[in-house]
Amino acid sequence: MTAIGITTSVPSPARAATVAVRRATRLRLTVRGRRVLAALAALPAVVALSAAVLGGGAALASRDAGAPAGQFETITVSAGDSLWTIAEEVAPDRDPRDVVDQIVRLNALDSVLVQAGQSLAIPAEYSIAP
């Protein structure tokens, strides 16, 4: 007669605890680890921003070239004048916004604010009435 025996191996309680710990172990990041991971993730943005800041000086050299001499007239800003009033004075038949834009570009101004005594170049196509 043939006997079939079935045996089950029951791990010892210490072995079962070790197996359970191995299965439950996950990646745990400490505060320091999170900071390192965040720094590595932000590194490409920091490099790109640094390159933009250091290379930003080249943008200043790319401004529109000034007009050659003889293609503009020079005026001196009086007290109370603005680019808008100057534009209306030198080109009463044109849209003042376009004239102001041309004056700003010709003089490479950073803003539309002008001060009394400041010299401005006016495009020669606008004749200043005496």
A tleap script that builds the chain and sets N, CA, C and O, in Angstrom:
source leaprc.protein.ff14SB
mol = sequence {
  NMET THR ALA ILE GLY ILE THR THR SER VAL
  PRO SER PRO ALA ARG ALA ALA THR VAL ALA
  VAL ARG ARG ALA THR ARG LEU ARG LEU THR
  VAL ARG GLY ARG ARG VAL LEU ALA ALA LEU
  ALA ALA LEU PRO ALA VAL VAL ALA LEU SER
  ALA ALA VAL LEU GLY GLY GLY ALA ALA LEU
  ALA SER ARG ASP ALA GLY ALA PRO ALA GLY
  GLN PHE GLU THR ILE THR VAL SER ALA GLY
  ASP SER LEU TRP THR ILE ALA GLU GLU VAL
  ALA PRO ASP ARG ASP PRO ARG ASP VAL VAL
  ASP GLN ILE VAL ARG LEU ASN ALA LEU ASP
  SER VAL LEU VAL GLN ALA GLY GLN SER LEU
  ALA ILE PRO ALA GLU TYR SER ILE ALA CPRO
}
set mol.1.N position { 0.811 -1.140 0.000 }
set mol.1.CA position { 0.000 0.000 0.000 }
set mol.1.C position { 0.875 1.230 0.000 }
set mol.1.O position { 1.934 1.246 0.627 }
set mol.2.N position { 0.436 2.265 -0.704 }
set mol.2.CA position { 1.195 3.501 -0.816 }
set mol.2.C position { 0.520 4.554 0.043 }
set mol.2.O position { -0.698 4.728 0.033 }
set mol.3.N position { 1.356 5.235 0.773 }
set mol.3.CA position { 0.817 6.293 1.618 }
set mol.3.C position { 1.316 7.640 1.120 }
set mol.3.O position { 2.497 7.815 0.819 }
set mol.4.N position { 0.425 8.548 1.044 }
set mol.4.CA position { 0.779 9.908 0.624 }
set mol.4.C position { 0.736 10.770 1.871 }
set mol.4.O position { -0.266 10.851 2.581 }
set mol.5.N position { 1.831 11.387 2.093 }
set mol.5.CA position { 1.885 12.238 3.270 }
set mol.5.C position { 1.991 13.715 2.872 }
set mol.5.O position { 2.776 14.059 1.988 }
set mol.6.N position { 1.247 14.548 3.483 }
set mol.6.CA position { 1.271 15.993 3.224 }
set mol.6.C position { 1.810 16.649 4.480 }
set mol.6.O position { 1.287 16.487 5.583 }
set mol.7.N position { 2.856 17.381 4.265 }
set mol.7.CA position { 3.414 18.112 5.399 }
set mol.7.C position { 3.399 19.594 5.075 }
set mol.7.O position { 3.682 19.988 3.943 }
set mol.8.N position { 3.092 20.364 5.995 }
set mol.8.CA position { 3.139 21.817 5.824 }
set mol.8.C position { 4.217 22.328 6.750 }
set mol.8.O position { 4.328 21.933 7.911 }
set mol.9.N position { 4.991 23.207 6.200 }
set mol.9.CA position { 6.033 23.767 7.041 }
set mol.9.C position { 5.529 25.082 7.608 }
set mol.9.O position { 5.200 26.017 6.878 }
set mol.10.N position { 5.482 25.121 8.851 }
set mol.10.CA position { 5.043 26.325 9.529 }
set mol.10.C position { 6.294 27.029 9.995 }
set mol.10.O position { 7.067 26.489 10.788 }
set mol.11.N position { 6.500 28.287 9.479 }
set mol.11.CA position { 7.705 28.971 9.908 }
set mol.11.C position { 7.613 29.346 11.385 }
set mol.11.O position { 6.542 29.505 11.971 }
set mol.12.N position { 8.758 29.469 11.911 }
set mol.12.CA position { 8.802 29.857 13.318 }
set mol.12.C position { 8.282 31.286 13.447 }
set mol.12.O position { 8.317 32.037 12.473 }
set mol.13.N position { 7.806 31.673 14.609 }
set mol.13.CA position { 7.274 33.027 14.782 }
set mol.13.C position { 8.291 34.108 14.456 }
set mol.13.O position { 7.910 35.160 13.942 }
set mol.14.N position { 9.551 33.891 14.733 }
set mol.14.CA position { 10.581 34.887 14.420 }
set mol.14.C position { 10.748 35.025 12.918 }
set mol.14.O position { 10.903 36.130 12.399 }
set mol.15.N position { 10.716 33.878 12.211 }
set mol.15.CA position { 10.847 33.905 10.749 }
set mol.15.C position { 9.643 34.578 10.119 }
set mol.15.O position { 9.814 35.339 9.166 }
set mol.16.N position { 8.461 34.342 10.593 }
set mol.16.CA position { 7.242 34.960 10.067 }
set mol.16.C position { 7.288 36.470 10.264 }
set mol.16.O position { 6.850 37.210 9.383 }
set mol.17.N position { 7.793 36.938 11.368 }
set mol.17.CA position { 7.892 38.373 11.623 }
set mol.17.C position { 8.892 39.017 10.670 }
set mol.17.O position { 8.657 40.127 10.193 }
set mol.18.N position { 9.998 38.344 10.386 }
set mol.18.CA position { 11.007 38.869 9.463 }
set mol.18.C position { 10.435 38.986 8.053 }
set mol.18.O position { 10.645 39.988 7.370 }
set mol.19.N position { 9.706 37.949 7.621 }
set mol.19.CA position { 9.090 37.983 6.288 }
set mol.19.C position { 8.064 39.108 6.210 }
set mol.19.O position { 7.996 39.799 5.194 }
set mol.20.N position { 7.272 39.307 7.249 }
set mol.20.CA position { 6.267 40.370 7.266 }
set mol.20.C position { 6.918 41.743 7.228 }
set mol.20.O position { 6.401 42.648 6.573 }
set mol.21.N position { 8.032 41.918 7.909 }
set mol.21.CA position { 8.730 43.199 7.912 }
set mol.21.C position { 9.293 43.484 6.538 }
set mol.21.O position { 9.243 44.624 6.075 }
set mol.22.N position { 9.826 42.475 5.878 }
set mol.22.CA position { 10.383 42.673 4.541 }
set mol.22.C position { 9.317 43.113 3.547 }
set mol.22.O position { 9.566 43.960 2.689 }
set mol.23.N position { 8.143 42.539 3.669 }
set mol.23.CA position { 7.069 42.892 2.747 }
set mol.23.C position { 6.532 44.298 3.031 }
set mol.23.O position { 6.114 44.989 2.102 }
set mol.24.N position { 6.534 44.723 4.268 }
set mol.24.CA position { 5.959 46.011 4.634 }
set mol.24.C position { 6.954 47.157 4.494 }
set mol.24.O position { 6.567 48.321 4.595 }
set mol.25.N position { 8.214 46.851 4.267 }
set mol.25.CA position { 9.210 47.906 4.172 }
set mol.25.C position { 9.009 48.668 2.866 }
set mol.25.O position { 8.940 48.078 1.788 }
set mol.26.N position { 8.918 49.969 2.984 }
set mol.26.CA position { 8.807 50.847 1.828 }
set mol.26.C position { 9.918 51.872 1.907 }
set mol.26.O position { 10.631 51.979 2.905 }
set mol.27.N position { 10.044 52.623 0.824 }
set mol.27.CA position { 11.033 53.690 0.812 }
set mol.27.C position { 10.552 54.801 1.731 }
set mol.27.O position { 9.467 55.354 1.551 }
set mol.28.N position { 11.347 55.103 2.680 }
set mol.28.CA position { 11.001 56.167 3.612 }
set mol.28.C position { 12.052 57.254 3.494 }
set mol.28.O position { 13.248 57.004 3.644 }
set mol.29.N position { 11.585 58.464 3.221 }
set mol.29.CA position { 12.506 59.590 3.086 }
set mol.29.C position { 12.516 60.400 4.369 }
set mol.29.O position { 11.478 60.726 4.944 }
set mol.30.N position { 13.694 60.701 4.780 }
set mol.30.CA position { 13.827 61.589 5.925 }
set mol.30.C position { 13.665 63.025 5.440 }
set mol.30.O position { 13.561 63.280 4.240 }
set mol.31.N position { 13.645 63.935 6.365 }
set mol.31.CA position { 13.546 65.351 5.993 }
set mol.31.C position { 14.744 65.735 5.132 }
set mol.31.O position { 14.605 66.454 4.143 }
set mol.32.N position { 15.895 65.259 5.509 }
set mol.32.CA position { 17.102 65.552 4.736 }
set mol.32.C position { 17.002 64.956 3.327 }
set mol.32.O position { 17.395 65.599 2.353 }
set mol.33.N position { 16.489 63.755 3.219 }
set mol.33.CA position { 16.317 63.116 1.917 }
set mol.33.C position { 15.341 63.871 1.033 }
set mol.33.O position { 15.559 63.996 -0.172 }
set mol.34.N position { 14.260 64.378 1.628 }
set mol.34.CA position { 13.290 65.164 0.855 }
set mol.34.C position { 13.919 66.446 0.341 }
set mol.34.O position { 13.663 66.872 -0.785 }
set mol.35.N position { 14.738 67.049 1.172 }
set mol.35.CA position { 15.414 68.283 0.745 }
set mol.35.C position { 16.374 68.017 -0.400 }
set mol.35.O position { 16.443 68.794 -1.352 }
set mol.36.N position { 17.110 66.927 -0.310 }
set mol.36.CA position { 18.045 66.573 -1.393 }
set mol.36.C position { 17.275 66.282 -2.673 }
set mol.36.O position { 17.676 66.734 -3.746 }
set mol.37.N position { 16.183 65.541 -2.583 }
set mol.37.CA position { 15.368 65.227 -3.753 }
set mol.37.C position { 14.770 66.500 -4.363 }
set mol.37.O position { 14.734 66.635 -5.586 }
set mol.38.N position { 14.307 67.424 -3.536 }
set mol.38.CA position { 13.756 68.697 -4.042 }
set mol.38.C position { 14.837 69.526 -4.717 }
set mol.38.O position { 14.594 70.156 -5.747 }
set mol.39.N position { 16.041 69.524 -4.130 }
set mol.39.CA position { 17.146 70.284 -4.733 }
set mol.39.C position { 17.522 69.703 -6.089 }
set mol.39.O position { 17.786 70.448 -7.032 }
set mol.40.N position { 17.547 68.386 -6.192 }
set mol.40.CA position { 17.868 67.755 -7.486 }
set mol.40.C position { 16.780 68.030 -8.519 }
set mol.40.O position { 17.079 68.196 -9.702 }
set mol.41.N position { 15.532 68.080 -8.087 }
set mol.41.CA position { 14.435 68.362 -9.013 }
set mol.41.C position { 14.466 69.817 -9.483 }
set mol.41.O position { 14.089 70.111 -10.617 }
set mol.42.N position { 14.915 70.725 -8.615 }
set mol.42.CA position { 14.943 72.146 -8.954 }
set mol.42.C position { 16.212 72.551 -9.695 }
set mol.42.O position { 16.287 73.661 -10.222 }
set mol.43.N position { 17.190 71.687 -9.744 }
set mol.43.CA position { 18.474 72.032 -10.353 }
set mol.43.C position { 18.365 72.495 -11.813 }
set mol.43.O position { 18.997 73.492 -12.163 }
set mol.44.N position { 17.593 71.822 -12.686 }
set mol.44.CA position { 17.493 72.323 -14.073 }
set mol.44.C position { 16.914 73.734 -14.162 }
set mol.44.O position { 17.348 74.528 -14.997 }
set mol.45.N position { 15.940 74.052 -13.311 }
set mol.45.CA position { 15.356 75.395 -13.331 }
set mol.45.C position { 16.374 76.428 -12.869 }
set mol.45.O position { 16.427 77.530 -13.414 }
set mol.46.N position { 17.176 76.086 -11.878 }
set mol.46.CA position { 18.191 77.016 -11.381 }
set mol.46.C position { 19.251 77.261 -12.449 }
set mol.46.O position { 19.702 78.392 -12.631 }
set mol.47.N position { 19.646 76.212 -13.150 }
set mol.47.CA position { 20.652 76.357 -14.205 }
set mol.47.C position { 20.099 77.229 -15.340 }
set mol.47.O position { 20.804 78.102 -15.845 }
set mol.48.N position { 18.852 77.000 -15.740 }
set mol.48.CA position { 18.253 77.797 -16.813 }
set mol.48.C position { 18.109 79.259 -16.407 }
set mol.48.O position { 18.377 80.155 -17.207 }
set mol.49.N position { 17.692 79.500 -15.182 }
set mol.49.CA position { 17.543 80.876 -14.702 }
set mol.49.C position { 18.895 81.575 -14.619 }
set mol.49.O position { 19.004 82.754 -14.958 }
set mol.50.N position { 19.914 80.868 -14.176 }
set mol.50.CA position { 21.254 81.458 -14.108 }
set mol.50.C position { 21.768 81.821 -15.494 }
set mol.50.O position { 22.366 82.880 -15.685 }
set mol.51.N position { 21.535 80.944 -16.454 }
set mol.51.CA position { 21.965 81.234 -17.824 }
set mol.51.C position { 21.234 82.447 -18.383 }
set mol.51.O position { 21.824 83.254 -19.102 }
set mol.52.N position { 19.943 82.578 -18.053 }
set mol.52.CA position { 19.173 83.727 -18.535 }
set mol.52.C position { 19.669 85.025 -17.911 }
set mol.52.O position { 19.753 86.052 -18.584 }
set mol.53.N position { 19.995 84.975 -16.631 }
set mol.53.CA position { 20.473 86.181 -15.946 }
set mol.53.C position { 21.842 86.591 -16.467 }
set mol.53.O position { 22.087 87.765 -16.745 }
set mol.54.N position { 22.729 85.615 -16.596 }
set mol.54.CA position { 24.082 85.932 -17.061 }
set mol.54.C position { 24.100 86.330 -18.538 }
set mol.54.O position { 24.925 87.148 -18.945 }
set mol.55.N position { 23.219 85.773 -19.327 }
set mol.55.CA position { 23.164 86.106 -20.754 }
set mol.55.C position { 22.249 87.269 -21.052 }
set mol.55.O position { 22.104 87.646 -22.214 }
set mol.56.N position { 21.621 87.858 -20.032 }
set mol.56.CA position { 20.674 88.950 -20.232 }
set mol.56.C position { 21.321 90.227 -20.719 }
set mol.56.O position { 20.638 91.067 -21.304 }
set mol.57.N position { 22.614 90.407 -20.501 }
set mol.57.CA position { 23.301 91.610 -20.957 }
set mol.57.C position { 23.351 91.707 -22.466 }
set mol.57.O position { 23.458 92.804 -23.013 }
set mol.58.N position { 23.276 90.579 -23.145 }
set mol.58.CA position { 23.303 90.584 -24.602 }
set mol.58.C position { 22.036 91.209 -25.172 }
set mol.58.O position { 22.054 91.747 -26.279 }
set mol.59.N position { 20.946 91.142 -24.429 }
set mol.59.CA position { 19.689 91.707 -24.911 }
set mol.59.C position { 19.766 93.228 -24.997 }
set mol.59.O position { 19.091 93.835 -25.828 }
set mol.60.N position { 20.574 93.841 -24.153 }
set mol.60.CA position { 20.695 95.293 -24.187 }
set mol.60.C position { 21.348 95.769 -25.477 }
set mol.60.O position { 21.033 96.853 -25.967 }
set mol.61.N position { 22.245 94.979 -26.023 }
set mol.61.CA position { 22.934 95.378 -27.234 }
set mol.61.C position { 22.061 95.201 -28.470 }
set mol.61.O position { 22.436 95.651 -29.553 }
set mol.62.N position { 20.914 94.560 -28.333 }
set mol.62.CA position { 20.086 94.295 -29.495 }
set mol.62.C position { 18.999 95.336 -29.710 }
set mol.62.O position { 18.074 95.093 -30.485 }
set mol.63.N position { 19.076 96.465 -29.064 }
set mol.63.CA position { 18.083 97.521 -29.268 }
set mol.63.C position { 18.118 98.018 -30.707 }
set mol.63.O position { 19.113 97.851 -31.413 }
set mol.64.N position { 17.034 98.623 -31.123 }
set mol.64.CA position { 16.989 99.183 -32.472 }
set mol.64.C position { 18.108 100.198 -32.648 }
set mol.64.O position { 18.375 101.013 -31.765 }
set mol.65.N position { 18.744 100.133 -33.780 }
set mol.65.CA position { 19.813 101.085 -34.064 }
set mol.65.C position { 19.207 102.479 -34.222 }
set mol.65.O position { 18.092 102.620 -34.724 }
set mol.66.N position { 19.929 103.491 -33.801 }
set mol.66.CA position { 19.454 104.867 -33.928 }
set mol.66.C position { 19.437 105.304 -35.381 }
set mol.66.O position { 20.068 104.690 -36.241 }
set mol.67.N position { 18.721 106.352 -35.632 }
set mol.67.CA position { 18.637 106.872 -36.992 }
set mol.67.C position { 19.911 107.643 -37.326 }
set mol.67.O position { 20.512 108.257 -36.443 }
set mol.68.N position { 20.328 107.617 -38.588 }
set mol.68.CA position { 21.498 108.393 -38.978 }
set mol.68.C position { 21.239 109.890 -38.818 }
set mol.68.O position { 20.096 110.346 -38.862 }
set mol.69.N position { 22.311 110.637 -38.635 }
set mol.69.CA position { 22.185 112.087 -38.483 }
set mol.69.C position { 21.508 112.682 -39.710 }
set mol.69.O position { 21.748 112.242 -40.835 }
set mol.70.N position { 20.673 113.668 -39.493 }
set mol.70.CA position { 19.970 114.326 -40.590 }
set mol.70.C position { 18.578 113.772 -40.797 }
set mol.70.O position { 17.793 114.355 -41.545 }
set mol.71.N position { 18.248 112.662 -40.155 }
set mol.71.CA position { 16.915 112.099 -40.302 }
set mol.71.C position { 16.037 112.415 -39.095 }
set mol.71.O position { 14.953 111.851 -38.939 }
set mol.72.N position { 16.509 113.310 -38.253 }
set mol.72.CA position { 15.705 113.713 -37.111 }
set mol.72.C position { 16.063 115.137 -36.729 }
set mol.72.O position { 17.132 115.643 -37.071 }
set mol.73.N position { 15.143 115.773 -36.013 }
set mol.73.CA position { 15.379 117.095 -35.462 }
set mol.73.C position { 15.381 116.966 -33.943 }
set mol.73.O position { 14.753 116.064 -33.388 }
set mol.74.N position { 16.074 117.855 -33.291 }
set mol.74.CA position { 16.175 117.802 -31.835 }
set mol.74.C position { 15.363 118.930 -31.222 }
set mol.74.O position { 15.433 120.077 -31.663 }
set mol.75.N position { 14.584 118.582 -30.190 }
set mol.75.CA position { 13.833 119.596 -29.451 }
set mol.75.C position { 14.185 119.451 -27.974 }
set mol.75.O position { 14.679 118.411 -27.538 }
set mol.76.N position { 13.922 120.509 -27.215 }
set mol.76.CA position { 14.125 120.483 -25.770 }
set mol.76.C position { 12.764 120.497 -25.100 }
set mol.76.O position { 11.905 121.313 -25.436 }
set mol.77.N position { 12.571 119.601 -24.159 }
set mol.77.CA position { 11.291 119.470 -23.468 }
set mol.77.C position { 11.110 120.667 -22.537 }
set mol.77.O position { 12.004 120.993 -21.757 }
set mol.78.N position { 9.961 121.311 -22.623 }
set mol.78.CA position { 9.625 122.445 -21.748 }
set mol.78.C position { 8.908 121.932 -20.508 }
set mol.78.O position { 8.466 120.784 -20.462 }
set mol.79.N position { 8.798 122.789 -19.511 }
set mol.79.CA position { 8.082 122.425 -18.291 }
set mol.79.C position { 6.622 122.135 -18.624 }
set mol.79.O position { 5.985 122.905 -19.344 }
set mol.80.N position { 6.093 121.036 -18.109 }
set mol.80.CA position { 4.697 120.677 -18.346 }
set mol.80.C position { 4.467 119.878 -19.607 }
set mol.80.O position { 3.343 119.439 -19.854 }
set mol.81.N position { 5.492 119.672 -20.416 }
set mol.81.CA position { 5.346 118.888 -21.641 }
set mol.81.C position { 5.359 117.396 -21.321 }
set mol.81.O position { 5.987 116.951 -20.360 }
set mol.82.N position { 4.662 116.653 -22.136 }
set mol.82.CA position { 4.711 115.195 -22.090 }
set mol.82.C position { 4.913 114.718 -23.525 }
set mol.82.O position { 4.797 115.499 -24.470 }
set mol.83.N position { 5.210 113.463 -23.677 }
set mol.83.CA position { 5.382 112.946 -25.045 }
set mol.83.C position { 4.089 113.078 -25.838 }
set mol.83.O position { 4.120 113.283 -27.051 }
set mol.84.N position { 2.969 112.962 -25.166 }
set mol.84.CA position { 1.685 113.089 -25.849 }
set mol.84.C position { 1.502 114.504 -26.400 }
set mol.84.O position { 1.110 114.664 -27.556 }
set mol.85.N position { 1.781 115.537 -25.589 }
set mol.85.CA position { 1.616 116.917 -26.068 }
set mol.85.C position { 2.635 117.233 -27.159 }
set mol.85.O position { 2.327 117.959 -28.105 }
set mol.86.N position { 3.840 116.695 -27.034 }
set mol.86.CA position { 4.854 116.906 -28.078 }
set mol.86.C position { 4.400 116.248 -29.373 }
set mol.86.O position { 4.546 116.823 -30.452 }
set mol.87.N position { 3.845 115.029 -29.263 }
set mol.87.CA position { 3.372 114.318 -30.457 }
set mol.87.C position { 2.228 115.082 -31.123 }
set mol.87.O position { 2.171 115.163 -32.350 }
set mol.88.N position { 1.323 115.637 -30.327 }
set mol.88.CA position { 0.227 116.415 -30.906 }
set mol.88.C position { 0.731 117.695 -31.543 }
set mol.88.O position { 0.151 118.167 -32.520 }
set mol.89.N position { 1.803 118.265 -31.006 }
set mol.89.CA position { 2.356 119.510 -31.543 }
set mol.89.C position { 3.099 119.270 -32.856 }
set mol.89.O position { 2.931 120.033 -33.807 }
set mol.90.N position { 3.913 118.226 -32.917 }
set mol.90.CA position { 4.745 118.016 -34.113 }
set mol.90.C position { 3.997 117.320 -35.230 }
set mol.90.O position { 4.376 117.454 -36.394 }
set mol.91.N position { 2.933 116.570 -34.909 }
set mol.91.CA position { 2.178 115.863 -35.951 }
set mol.91.C position { 0.692 115.911 -35.620 }
set mol.91.O position { 0.115 114.915 -35.185 }
set mol.92.N position { 0.070 117.081 -35.829 }
set mol.92.CA position { -1.342 117.209 -35.451 }
set mol.92.C position { -2.283 116.345 -36.283 }
set mol.92.O position { -3.394 116.050 -35.843 }
set mol.93.N position { -1.861 115.934 -37.477 }
set mol.93.CA position { -2.720 115.135 -38.344 }
set mol.93.C position { -2.505 113.626 -38.168 }
set mol.93.O position { -3.186 112.834 -38.819 }
set mol.94.N position { -1.582 113.220 -37.312 }
set mol.94.CA position { -1.273 111.794 -37.115 }
set mol.94.C position { -1.805 111.323 -35.766 }
set mol.94.O position { -2.100 112.134 -34.888 }
set mol.95.N position { -1.925 110.021 -35.612 }
set mol.95.CA position { -2.344 109.430 -34.341 }
set mol.95.C position { -1.217 109.631 -33.323 }
set mol.95.O position { -0.102 109.162 -33.550 }
set mol.96.N position { -1.482 110.317 -32.211 }
set mol.96.CA position { -0.416 110.591 -31.232 }
set mol.96.C position { 0.244 109.329 -30.681 }
set mol.96.O position { 1.420 109.363 -30.318 }
set mol.97.N position { -0.489 108.217 -30.612 }
set mol.97.CA position { 0.104 106.980 -30.094 }
set mol.97.C position { 1.246 106.497 -30.980 }
set mol.97.O position { 2.276 106.036 -30.489 }
set mol.98.N position { 1.049 106.607 -32.295 }
set mol.98.CA position { 2.106 106.186 -33.220 }
set mol.98.C position { 3.318 107.117 -33.140 }
set mol.98.O position { 4.461 106.663 -33.188 }
set mol.99.N position { 3.064 108.400 -33.020 }
set mol.99.CA position { 4.154 109.375 -32.952 }
set mol.99.C position { 4.933 109.182 -31.651 }
set mol.99.O position { 6.164 109.213 -31.660 }
set mol.100.N position { 4.231 108.983 -30.531 }
set mol.100.CA position { 4.898 108.739 -29.250 }
set mol.100.C position { 5.758 107.490 -29.359 }
set mol.100.O position { 6.892 107.481 -28.880 }
set mol.101.N position { 5.243 106.437 -29.979 }
set mol.101.CA position { 6.012 105.202 -30.138 }
set mol.101.C position { 7.283 105.439 -30.949 }
set mol.101.O position { 8.342 104.916 -30.603 }
set mol.102.N position { 7.189 106.224 -32.027 }
set mol.102.CA position { 8.373 106.513 -32.838 }
set mol.102.C position { 9.399 107.339 -32.054 }
set mol.102.O position { 10.604 107.119 -32.184 }
set mol.103.N position { 8.928 108.277 -31.252 }
set mol.103.CA position { 9.850 109.098 -30.447 }
set mol.103.C position { 10.551 108.227 -29.399 }
set mol.103.O position { 11.755 108.354 -29.178 }
set mol.104.N position { 9.788 107.351 -28.764 }
set mol.104.CA position { 10.373 106.464 -27.751 }
set mol.104.C position { 11.432 105.564 -28.377 }
set mol.104.O position { 12.506 105.379 -27.805 }
set mol.105.N position { 11.137 105.005 -29.544 }
set mol.105.CA position { 12.111 104.126 -30.216 }
set mol.105.C position { 13.343 104.891 -30.686 }
set mol.105.O position { 14.468 104.416 -30.537 }
set mol.106.N position { 13.132 106.062 -31.249 }
set mol.106.CA position { 14.251 106.853 -31.764 }
set mol.106.C position { 15.189 107.271 -30.642 }
set mol.106.O position { 16.405 107.311 -30.834 }
set mol.107.N position { 14.637 107.583 -29.466 }
set mol.107.CA position { 15.450 108.048 -28.346 }
set mol.107.C position { 15.832 106.918 -27.387 }
set mol.107.O position { 16.512 107.159 -26.389 }
set mol.108.N position { 15.400 105.689 -27.681 }
set mol.108.CA position { 15.671 104.524 -26.832 }
set mol.108.C position { 15.290 104.803 -25.386 }
set mol.108.O position { 16.066 104.548 -24.465 }
set mol.109.N position { 14.074 105.334 -25.197 }
set mol.109.CA position { 13.587 105.661 -23.853 }
set mol.109.C position { 13.060 104.401 -23.173 }
set mol.109.O position { 12.494 103.523 -23.825 }
set mol.110.N position { 13.251 104.321 -21.854 }
set mol.110.CA position { 12.732 103.195 -21.085 }
set mol.110.C position { 11.267 103.382 -20.724 }
set mol.110.O position { 10.550 102.405 -20.504 }
set mol.111.N position { 10.817 104.630 -20.663 }
set mol.111.CA position { 9.419 104.908 -20.347 }
set mol.111.C position { 8.990 106.146 -21.129 }
set mol.111.O position { 9.785 106.743 -21.855 }
set mol.112.N position { 7.731 106.521 -20.971 }
set mol.112.CA position { 7.212 107.690 -21.688 }
set mol.112.C position { 7.307 108.953 -20.848 }
set mol.112.O position { 6.779 109.995 -21.237 }
set mol.113.N position { 7.967 108.875 -19.712 }
set mol.113.CA position { 8.129 110.058 -18.865 }
set mol.113.C position { 9.329 110.877 -19.336 }
set mol.113.O position { 10.410 110.337 -19.571 }
set mol.114.N position { 9.124 112.180 -19.467 }
set mol.114.CA position { 10.209 113.074 -19.864 }
set mol.114.C position { 10.326 114.189 -18.824 }
set mol.114.O position { 9.385 114.470 -18.082 }
set mol.115.N position { 11.491 114.811 -18.789 }
set mol.115.CA position { 11.733 115.885 -17.831 }
set mol.115.C position { 12.024 117.174 -18.570 }
set mol.115.O position { 12.519 117.162 -19.697 }
set mol.116.N position { 11.712 118.281 -17.927 }
set mol.116.CA position { 11.984 119.586 -18.518 }
set mol.116.C position { 13.486 119.724 -18.741 }
set mol.116.O position { 14.284 119.383 -17.868 }
set mol.117.N position { 13.865 120.226 -19.915 }
set mol.117.CA position { 15.270 120.408 -20.269 }
set mol.117.C position { 15.870 119.218 -20.996 }
set mol.117.O position { 16.991 119.299 -21.500 }
set mol.118.N position { 15.148 118.130 -21.056 }
set mol.118.CA position { 15.643 116.936 -21.746 }
set mol.118.C position { 15.583 117.150 -23.256 }
set mol.118.O position { 14.607 117.700 -23.767 }
set mol.119.N position { 16.621 116.719 -23.971 }
set mol.119.CA position { 16.642 116.819 -25.435 }
set mol.119.C position { 16.080 115.543 -26.034 }
set mol.119.O position { 16.442 114.436 -25.634 }
set mol.120.N position { 15.191 115.716 -26.997 }
set mol.120.CA position { 14.578 114.573 -27.679 }
set mol.120.C position { 14.774 114.706 -29.176 }
set mol.120.O position { 14.688 115.797 -29.739 }
set mol.121.N position { 15.036 113.586 -29.801 }
set mol.121.CA position { 15.106 113.551 -31.261 }
set mol.121.C position { 13.702 113.266 -31.780 }
set mol.121.O position { 13.022 112.357 -31.302 }
set mol.122.N position { 13.281 114.049 -32.758 }
set mol.122.CA position { 11.969 113.897 -33.384 }
set mol.122.C position { 12.206 113.467 -34.829 }
set mol.122.O position { 13.035 114.073 -35.508 }
set mol.123.N position { 11.511 112.444 -35.322 }
set mol.123.CA position { 11.697 112.022 -36.718 }
set mol.123.C position { 11.515 113.199 -37.674 }
set mol.123.O position { 10.627 114.031 -37.493 }
set mol.124.N position { 12.355 113.253 -38.674 }
set mol.124.CA position { 12.355 114.377 -39.619 }
set mol.124.C position { 11.065 114.465 -40.428 }
set mol.124.O position { 10.749 115.522 -40.974 }
set mol.125.N position { 10.332 113.385 -40.508 }
set mol.125.CA position { 9.082 113.423 -41.284 }
set mol.125.C position { 8.042 114.338 -40.640 }
set mol.125.O position { 7.074 114.727 -41.295 }
set mol.126.N position { 8.228 114.683 -39.377 }
set mol.126.CA position { 7.331 115.613 -38.698 }
set mol.126.C position { 8.045 116.951 -38.627 }
set mol.126.O position { 9.062 117.093 -37.948 }
set mol.127.N position { 7.507 117.918 -39.328 }
set mol.127.CA position { 8.137 119.241 -39.294 }
set mol.127.C position { 7.566 120.009 -38.107 }
set mol.127.O position { 6.352 120.086 -37.919 }
set mol.128.N position { 8.457 120.565 -37.327 }
set mol.128.CA position { 8.055 121.344 -36.162 }
set mol.128.C position { 7.742 122.761 -36.618 }
set mol.128.O position { 8.578 123.437 -37.216 }
set mol.129.N position { 6.537 123.190 -36.330 }
set mol.129.CA position { 6.137 124.560 -36.733 }
set mol.129.C position { 6.917 125.554 -35.905 }
set mol.129.O position { 7.065 125.363 -34.698 }
set mol.130.N position { 7.422 126.615 -36.521 }
set mol.130.CA position { 8.205 127.616 -35.773 }
set mol.130.C position { 7.365 128.414 -34.824 }
set mol.130.O position { 7.881 129.289 -34.129 }
savepdb mol mol.pdb
quit
